[in-house]
């Protein structure tokens, strides 16, 4: 059995399983996490058009690989015809860990979603791991949460999310990445404050000297 065929079989079997689980009411196909983030499974057409209207989806982050993009799944061209902003950050199903660059790109894309009612649909195949990874990173960055609290927050709204040890380590690594960024920003802020203080002190000293000079001339 070729690797490609194995991937195809695995894709359809797991997709069918997820669909049955949702139809039985054991979990939702998608869940709203906050006023901007909707986390879910494959945006299958035409059902996703109803979701798009109901949830006011304007941006889509896809975490799926190329072999997972089928004719019944929203892709770049389908997104374009619907006026949706779309980005694909492909990650291996089940065991893949998004790179720092992919997460940074995803979070920047979320930040580009402006408007009081606009929302981002973040998806993988089942909306449980790859897409949830981006959502957790979003809450770590935006609300300054640690890994555990960010996962708990997302899981409160979508209980089915799950991560393996490598993915948990990846989340911790990204948290450390964010922490280092904040330390660098703090150092730059201190440098700015100190530099501003020195410049103001020099300017005040110069002004004082000029005032003394002018006063001396007037008294003379």
LODORO-878886 format. One record per residue: residue in three letters; x, y, z of N, C-alpha, C in turn. Coordinates in steps of 0.02 Angstrom, whole numbers, padded with zeros to 5 digits, always signed. Layout:
N
ALAXYZXYZXYZ...
end
This chain:
220
UNK+00042-00060+00000+00000+00000+00000+00044+00062+00000UNK+00033+00107-00048+00073+00167-00051+00057+00215+00006UNK+00105+00259+00020+00094+00308+00072+00034+00353+00056UNK+00028+00372-00008-00027+00414-00029-00094+00380-00018UNK-00099+00316-00037-00161+00278-00029-00178+00270+00045UNK-00127+00257+00085-00137+00249+00157-00164+00314+00187UNK-00138+00370+00165-00162+00435+00190-00235+00446+00170UNK-00251+00427+00108-00320+00436+00085-00369+00394+00126UNK-00351+00331+00137-00395+00287+00176-00403+00313+00247UNK-00347+00333+00277-00349+00360+00345-00391+00423+00348UNK-00385+00464+00297-00424+00527+00295-00498+00513+00295UNK-00521+00470+00250-00593+00459+00243-00622+00420+00302UNK-00583+00373+00329-00607+00335+00387-00616+00380+00447UNK-00565+00421+00461-00569+00465+00520-00620+00521+00509UNK-00627+00545+00447-00677+00596+00433-00747+00567+00444UNK-00758+00506+00420-00823+00474+00430-00838+00464+00504UNK-00787+00443+00541-00797+00433+00613-00816+00499+00647UNK-00779+00552+00630-00794+00617+00660-00864+00641+00642UNK-00884+00629+00581-00951+00650+00559-01006+00613+00597UNK-00996+00548+00607-01045+00509+00645-01049+00532+00717UNK-00991+00544+00747-00990+00568+00817-01029+00633+00824UNK-01020+00678+00776-01056+00742+00779-01130+00732+00767UNK-01148+00689+00720-01219+00677+00706-01254+00645+00766UNK-01217+00607+00805-01245+00577+00866-01250+00626+00923UNK-01224+00686+00912-01227+00738+00963-01174+00732+01018UNK-01122+00691+01005-01070+00682+01056-01020+00739+01056UNK-01014+00774+01001-00975+00836+00999-00999+00877+00940UNK-00982+00941+00941-01002+00987+00888-00951+00988+00832UNK-00975+01003+00771-00928+01010+00715-00884+01072+00724UNK-00913+01123+00755-00873+01182+00770-00900+01214+00834UNK-00859+01255+00865-00880+01292+00925-00850+01362+00923UNK-00888+01410+00946-00861+01478+00954-00822+01481+01019UNK-00760+01506+01015-00717+01510+01074-00721+01578+01107UNK-00723+01631+01067-00736+01698+01093-00767+01739+01037UNK-00768+01805+01045-00803+01846+00995-00768+01848+00928UNK-00706+01822+00924-00669+01824+00861-00653+01755+00834UNK-00646+01705+00876-00621+01640+00856-00677+01588+00854UNK-00682+01553+00797-00725+01494+00790-00680+01436+00771UNK-00683+01383+00810-00638+01326+00801-00678+01265+00779UNK-00656+01233+00724-00697+01178+00701-00662+01132+00652UNK-00703+01086+00625-00678+01037+00577-00680+01064+00506UNK-00669+01020+00458-00667+01039+00388-00727+01082+00368UNK-00715+01138+00334-00771+01179+00310-00800+01148+00246UNK-00843+01100+00256-00871+01063+00200-00929+01101+00168UNK-00928+01101+00102-00979+01137+00064-01036+01090+00045UNK-01098+01114+00043-01118+01184+00053-01133+01202+00126UNK-01125+01155+00173-01143+01169+00242-01106+01229+00271UNK-01043+01238+00251-01004+01292+00279-01032+01360+00261UNK-01067+01365+00205-01097+01430+00187-01147+01452+00240UNK-01183+01404+00269-01229+01421+00324-01191+01444+00386UNK-01136+01408+00401-01094+01427+00458-01065+01496+00447UNK-01041+01509+00387-01011+01574+00371-01060+01631+00384UNK-01121+01621+00364-01172+01673+00374-01191+01679+00447UNK-01202+01623+00479-01223+01623+00549-01171+01653+00595UNK-01107+01637+00584-01054+01659+00629-01016+01720+00602UNK-01037+01746+00546-01005+01804+00514-00930+01791+00504UNK-00914+01735+00472-00845+01717+00458-00818+01760+00400UNK-00763+01794+00412-00731+01834+00360-00661+01810+00344UNK-00631+01771+00389-00563+01746+00381-00562+01671+00396UNK-00520+01634+00360-00514+01562+00370-00441+01543+00375UNK-00423+01507+00429-00356+01478+00436-00363+01403+00428UNK-00331+01376+00377-00333+01304+00364-00266+01273+00385UNK-00270+01219+00425-00210+01185+00449-00200+01118+00414UNK-00238+01104+00361-00236+01038+00330-00183+01033+00276UNK-00165+00971+00261-00117+00957+00208-00152+00956+00140UNK-00112+00955+00087-00140+00960+00019-00188+00902+00003UNK-00172+00841+00028-00215+00784+00011-00282+00786+00047UNK-00289+00831+00096-00352+00838+00132-00399+00888+00100UNK-00374+00925+00050-00416+00974+00015-00453+00938-00041UNK-00516+00926-00030-00558+00890-00078-00606+00939-00112UNK-00642+00913-00161-00689+00956-00197-00746+00982-00154UNK-00760+00947-00099-00815+00967-00055-00790+01009+00004UNK-00726+01027+00004-00696+01065+00059-00678+01135+00034UNK-00692+01186+00074-00673+01254+00057-00598+01259+00049UNK-00576+01281-00009-00505+01292-00022-00493+01364-00042UNK-00433+01381-00065-00417+01451-00082-00464+01481-00134UNK-00479+01443-00187-00522+01471-00240-00593+01481-00216UNK-00619+01432-00177-00687+01438-00151-00692+01496-00101UNK-00638+01506-00062-00637+01562-00015-00638+01628-00053UNK-00599+01631-00107-00594+01693-00146-00662+01712-00176UNK-00698+01662-00203-00763+01677-00234-00814+01701-00182UNK-00802+01685-00119-00847+01706-00065-00823+01768-00030UNK-00768+01796-00053-00742+01857-00023-00709+01846+00045UNK-00687+01785+00057-00655+01768+00121-00580+01776+00117UNK-00550+01800+00171-00477+01800+00177-00457+01729+00199UNK-00404+01703+00168-00388+01632+00178-00312+01622+00183UNK-00291+01580+00230-00221+01561+00235-00216+01487+00251UNK-00168+01454+00220-00157+01382+00233-00090+01373+00267UNK-00091+01340+00325-00030+01325+00363-00028+01249+00373UNK-00007+01212+00322-00014+01138+00324+00029+01105+00378UNK-00002+01062+00416+00032+01024+00469+00009+00952+00465UNK+00054+00905+00476+00040+00834+00474-00015+00816+00524UNK-00064+00778+00502-00120+00759+00545-00097+00714+00603UNK-00131+00720+00659-00121+00680+00720-00057+00697+00757UNK+00001+00695+00724+00064+00701+00760+00103+00764+00745UNK+00082+00804+00696+00119+00863+00675+00118+00918+00728UNK+00172+00957+00729+00178+01014+00774+00190+01077+00731UNK+00145+01126+00733+00156+01187+00694+00222+01220+00713UNK+00257+01248+00664+00320+01283+00678+00305+01352+00708UNK+00356+01382+00737+00349+01449+00765+00328+01498+00710UNK+00358+01491+00651+00341+01535+00596+00267+01527+00575UNK+00243+01465+00576+00173+01453+00558+00126+01484+00610UNK+00144+01477+00673+00102+01506+00726+00103+01582+00721UNK+00162+01611+00712+00167+01683+00704+00124+01708+00646UNK+00126+01671+00590+00086+01690+00532+00011+01685+00547UNK-00008+01632+00583-00078+01623+00601-00103+01678+00647UNK-00063+01697+00696-00084+01749+00744-00086+01817+00710UNK-00040+01830+00665-00042+01893+00627-00105+01896+00584UNK-00123+01838+00555-00183+01834+00514-00245+01848+00556UNK-00247+01820+00617-00303+01834+00662-00307+01908+00678UNK-00250+01939+00691-00248+02010+00706-00274+02053+00648UNK-00268+02026+00587-00291+02064+00529-00367+02063+00523UNK-00399+02021+00562-00473+02016+00561-00501+02072+00604UNK-00517+02127+00572-00542+02185+00608-00617+02192+00597UNK-00648+02230+00640-00721+02238+00636-00753+02207+00697UNK-00803+02240+00725-00833+02216+00788-00867+02148+00783UNK-00890+02130+00723-00927+02067+00716-00891+02015+00674UNK-00833+02031+00646-00797+01984+00603-00765+01928+00643UNK-00763+01869+00613-00736+01810+00648-00689+01770+00603UNK-00644+01733+00636-00597+01689+00602-00617+01617+00615UNK-00623+01577+00561-00636+01506+00568-00569+01469+00562UNK-00546+01439+00617-00484+01401+00618-00502+01327+00614UNK-00475+01292+00565-00496+01222+00558-00438+01177+00538UNK-00447+01114+00556-00406+01060+00528-00458+01009+00502UNK-00447+00946+00512-00497+00897+00489-00554+00891+00539UNK-00537+00884+00603-00588+00875+00654-00592+00934+00702UNK-00546+00981+00697-00547+01038+00742-00529+01021+00813UNK-00483+00973+00821-00466+00949+00888-00393+00961+00907UNK-00348+00963+00859-00277+00968+00876-00241+01023+00839UNK-00233+01017+00773-00194+01066+00736-00223+01136+00741UNK-00288+01142+00730-00320+01207+00735-00324+01230+00807UNK-00334+01183+00853-00337+01201+00924-00269+01227+00948UNK-00216+01202+00918-00148+01225+00935-00142+01300+00922UNK-00166+01322+00865-00163+01394+00848-00207+01434+00897UNK-00266+01408+00913-00310+01443+00959-00278+01451+01028UNK-00246+01398+01052-00212+01402+01117-00157+01454+01115UNK-00118+01455+01062-00064+01505+01056-00093+01575+01054UNK-00150+01583+01022-00183+01649+01020-00200+01673+01090UNK-00226+01629+01132-00244+01650+01199-00182+01661+01243UNK-00129+01624+01230-00066+01637+01266-00040+01706+01249UNK-00042+01724+01185-00016+01788+01164-00061+01846+01183UNK-00125+01839+01170-00172+01895+01177-00190+01909+01250UNK-00196+01856+01289-00219+01865+01358-00167+01846+01410UNK-00105+01836+01387-00048+01823+01431-00061+01763+01476UNK-00089+01709+01448-00101+01648+01485-00043+01600+01477UNK-00031+01557+01527+00018+01504+01518-00015+01447+01479UNK+00025+01396+01464+00000+01341+01422-00061+01308+01453UNK-00056+01290+01516-00110+01253+01549-00175+01293+01549UNK-00170+01357+01567-00231+01398+01570-00260+01411+01501UNK-00217+01419+01451-00242+01431+01383-00278+01369+01357UNK-00250+01310+01371-00283+01248+01350-00351+01240+01386UNK-00351+01254+01450-00414+01249+01489-00467+01296+01461UNK-00445+01356+01442-00494+01404+01415-00524+01379+01350UNK-00483+01356+01304-00508+01331+01240-00551+01269+01251UNK-00527+01224+01295-00563+01162+01308-00631+01174+01341UNK-00638+01228+01377-00703+01245+01408-00757+01252+01355UNK-00738+01282+01298-00785+01293+01243-00786+01236+01193UNK-00729+01200+01188-00725+01142+01142-00692+01085+01179UNK-00730+01045+01215-00702+00993+01259-00663+00939+01223UNK-00671+00931+01158-00640+00875+01123-00568+00888+01102UNK-00540+00947+01116-00471+00959+01093-00422+00913+01130UNK-00369+00894+01095-00320+00848+01124-00251+00860+01094UNK-00199+00849+01135-00130+00858+01113-00087+00801+01139UNK-00038+00780+01098+00009+00730+01121+00068+00765+01155UNK+00117+00726+01179+00172+00755+01217+00213+00803+01175UNK+00226+00786+01112+00265+00831+01069+00228+00897+01057UNK+00163+00893+01049+00124+00954+01038+00122+00997+01102UNK+00116+00965+01159+00118+01002+01222+00186+01036+01231UNK+00239+01001+01213+00306+01031+01217+00311+01089+01168UNK+00282+01081+01109+00282+01136+01060+00246+01197+01087UNK+00191+01187+01121+00154+01242+01152+00197+01276+01205UNK+00232+01236+01245+00275+01265+01296+00332+01304+01264UNK+00359+01278+01210+00412+01313+01174+00387+01379+01147UNK+00325+01380+01122+00299+01443+01096+00285+01492+01153UNK+00264+01467+01210+00255+01510+01269+00322+01541+01288UNK+00375+01501+01287+00442+01527+01302+00463+01579+01250UNK+00445+01567+01187+00459+01614+01133+00424+01681+01146UNK+00361+01678+01167+00324+01739+01183+00355+01775+01243UNK+00376+01736+01293+00406+01765+01353+00471+01801+01336UNK+00511+01772+01292+00574+01803+01272+00560+01867+01232UNK+00509+01866+01190+00490+01927+01154+00471+01982+01202UNK+00434+01965+01254+00413+02016+01303+00473+02043+01342UNK+00521+01999+01358+00581+02022+01393+00620+02070+01350UNK+00626+02055+01286+00661+02099+01240+00625+02166+01234UNK+00559+02164+01230+00520+02226+01226+00528+02267+01289UNK+00531+02233+01347+00541+02268+01411+00609+02301+01413UNK+00661+02264+01390+00728+02293+01389+00731+02354+01343UNK+00699+02349+01285+00698+02406+01239+00661+02465+01269UNK+00608+02451+01307+00570+02504+01339+00613+02539+01392UNK+00650+02500+01431+00695+02530+01480+00748+02573+01447UNK+00776+02548+01392+00827+02587+01356+00797+02652+01331UNK+00735+02649+01306+00701+02709+01282+00691+02759+01339UNK+00667+02734+01397+00655+02778+01454+00719+02811+01478UNK+00772+02770+01485+00835+02797+01509+00864+02847+01459UNK+00860+02830+01395+00886+02876+01343+00847+02941+01344UNK+00781+02936+01351+00740+02997+01353+00757+03039+01414UNK+00769+03006+01471+00787+03042+01533+00853+03079+01524UNK+00901+03045+01494+00967+03076+01483+00961+03136+01436UNK+00923+03128+01382+00915+03183+01334+00880+03242+01366UNK+00829+03229+01406+00793+03283+01441+00839+03318+01490UNK+00879+03278+01527+00925+03307+01576+00976+03352+01541UNK+01002+03329+01484+01050+03369+01447+01018+03434+01422UNK+00956+03428+01398+00921+03487+01373+00908+03536+01429UNK+00888+03510+01488+00875+03554+01545+00939+03588+01569UNK+00994+03549+01569+01058+03578+01590+01079+03633+01542UNK+01068+03621+01477+01085+03671+01426+01042+03733+01434UNK+00977+03722+01448+00932+03778+01457+00951+03818+01519UNK+00970+03783+01572+00991+03817+01633+01053+03860+01621UNK+01099+03834+01582+01160+03871+01566+01144+03934+01527UNK+01099+03927+01479+01080+03985+01438+01045+04037+01480UNK+01002+04014+01527+00967+04062+01570+01016+04099+01615UNK+01065+04062+01642+01115+04095+01684+01155+04147+01644UNK+01170+04129+01582+01208+04175+01540+01167+04238+01526UNK+01103+04229+01509+01060+04286+01495+01050+04329+01558UNK+01042+04296+01615+01034+04333+01678+01096+04374+01693UNK+01154+04343+01681+01217+04379+01693+01223+04441+01650UNK+01201+04435+01588+01205+04493+01542+01159+04548+01566UNK+01098+04529+01587+01050+04579+01611+01075+04614+01674UNK+01104+04577+01719+01130+04606+01781+01190+04651+01768UNK+01229+04633+01718+01288+04672+01702+01267+04740+01673
end
